[in-house]
Every structure is written in C-alpha cells, then in structure tokens.
Amino acid sequence: MADNLAFQEDIWEELINGEIVQMSPSPITNHNRIIGNIISIFNLFLRGRQCEAFTDGLTVFLDEKNHYIPDMMVVCDPNKVQYDGIYGAPDLVVEVLSPSTAKNDKIHKKAVYERYGVREYWLVNPTDKSIEQYFLTDGQFILHDVYQIHPDILLQKMSEAEKAAIVTEFKCSLYDDLIISLNDVFDRVN
C-alpha cells in the first residue's frame, strides 16, 4: 500500500511538553461531522466580525515546547494569525475527543491552554454526545457545565419535569448573542 502513489497519509504532529506526538491522520466520520458542524456555526456567526474561526490542520504555537493542532479555535487578535499558524493563545479552543488523544486533550493540553490564557475550552465527546465547557477564571479553567444529548432510552424513563430541565442550548462566553444548539453540534452524529 505504501507504494501506491494515490495513497499518501498526512501525519500530523504536535509538540506536547517538548515531545513529538503523532496524531491520527484521518479522524473518524463522527469526529469530522462534529468539527464541521461547529466550524459552520462559528463561521456563520463571525461573518463581518473581527474574530475568526479556524479548523483542524492549523498549528497553534504557544512556546518552544508546545505546538498544538486543535480541532477548532476562535482567534480574536488578528496579530496572532500568521501565514504558518497562530502565534499565541486562541480565545476559544475546541477538542473533539478520540481514544488516542483524550488523555492529552484532558490533561496536558488543557493545562497549557490554561497557562497561556485561552478564555474558553470545550471537550466534545462524540460517544456520549456531550460537551464539557470550561471558562478561564482567575487563571484557572473552571468547569462551567456539561451539556449532553440524552439517549431515547434514558428520556423514556424521565418524568416530564426532568425532561423539561434538560439544557439543549448554551452560550459561548465570548459572545452574548451566540446560542449553540446541541442538536446542531451533533447533527448526523450516530
């Protein structure tokens, strides 16, 4: 297969605490759908505004030991946007979890994003259709909330009051007027 010129894998690498970490070259379908859905939401909302949304494949250079490729990010300082990547902390970073990257996303990268002042951090779990939303408060990421699409089998066991209490939309802390629907984020995700 390696001799087939039509088959050439792009191997993306991140630098995490000074160590080169290879990323999976081809995200699974649900991972790709989620990133596409989120970037669509932000691209539509940010049209005509200073902030800009970027997707998978663009490197964020935080320091000499930490160069990351987030699944999606929003950058509001145009001076950070350079030809070959983003230099400095984005305002929002979204990571879609996969088995091979979850530990780095939840621990190492989260700590570095926190240290460099990323204002909001999302961990999106395709398996349980959930989003952990962290806000930077006094230099630390604080879990603001966890949003989840509940499976039908669980909904059938809930009372009407419990169903009514389920949060299906949330706000990005960067904007007062951006309402994000879980159904939009997880559209076509199975």
Steps between C-alpha positions, in 0.01 A plus 500: 500500500789738573611471135162623378548867410126562538525397863703749697422561863551838655655446840433796725720552800459710809770604742371434853736591785792472258408151373384432144160330504354364177132560446275260317509593130132450429229573760197276502179619336324622816811694606504671161125573510527666840790721393315594183183582694682718754707687240180566301329647808793731571572597137141610453494691829841666455441627147583872502658489847863528605527151652571211265435126528760245387472125470717190520840520332624841619772505766486713813848597620488569874868460591806305385367177658130523416368513143142372474253430222157551658188368332349850494591837642394863499762775490400862562844664475591521129867553593516138619399371157809438287561320170606172665277496808375677809762654730355533848190382679172478310194636678306173466635149443285196419638146517292205383605200706623178348653202682849581377495871599262525799770486768704779341189712437368456857829540686810629323353731239229626735765604756709682238198674345407611852853629570506702175158660555256325266173652616272203430569129442261232379546124517250338265428129544346339189419176682262645758422816301618732774693826530701603805528879499783660701541873565831658600439661839786656698752311286334158539258301288180452693241254372202718416266220398463170318239486224376172360249359258328227697426171324135413438514205740594736784244762399225236515580443868490870593207692638368798304662732756838331452469526122406867526813566707738368232711776350520468121661836420786699650702817446862543412646737762661715229163621366171590667301438184630159385270216605638155417260210460620151592289368214700717259835388644408131484301512177538168310720355775401144573 
